[in-house]
Amino acid sequence: MSDAKCNAMKKLQEVSFALDDVRLFLDTHPFDKEALDYYETFRVEREKALSEYETAYGPIEQYRVKENTMWYWVHCPWPWEGAM
């Protein structure tokens, strides 16, 4: 995996972790305004990171395939071909 692809995946993992963490906090503090704002900030950041990753490297999961002219998913490298 190239350094750029690794960095893009790392960024996605970092913002996803932050989002998961605050989501768990909100399970026990559902009215915490600061936590809700934090959630929204990282939700937007995750969507941006995900969009940037998928624009550069293709869909991260098959449910996010957007093309309707061909099934792009099968043209990405498979794990045994070095894909991560």
C-alpha positions, -999 to +999 in steps of 0.1 A: +000+000+000+014+034-009+023+060+017-005+083+005-031+055+007-019+045+041-021+081+053-056+084+039-067+052+056-051+063+089-069+096+088-102+078+082-095+054+111-086+083+134-118+103+128-139+071+129-124+062+163-132+097+176-167+094+163-172+060+178-158+072+211-182+102+214-211+080+202-206+057+232-204+088+255-237+101+240-253+067+249-250+078+286-251+116+281-277+121+254-283+158+261-246+169+264-244+199+240-206+199+238-206+161+230-233+166+204-213+194+187-182+172+189-201+144+173-213+166+144-178+179+138-163+145+135-193+131+115-186+158+089-148+151+091-153+114+087-176+119+057-149+142+041-121+117+048-142+088+035-151+107+003-115+117-002-103+081+002-129+067-021-123+094-048-086+084-048-087+047-042-122+034-049-151+023-026-141+011+009-171-013+010-193-027-017-224-008-004-207+025-013-203+017-050-219+045-069-213+037-105-242+024-125-224+017-158-202-012-144-196-030-112-164-012-102-159-032-069-145-063-087-119-042-105-101-031-072-072-052-060-081-082-039-065-088-004-042-115-018-031-090-045-018-067-018-049-046-012-057-035+024 
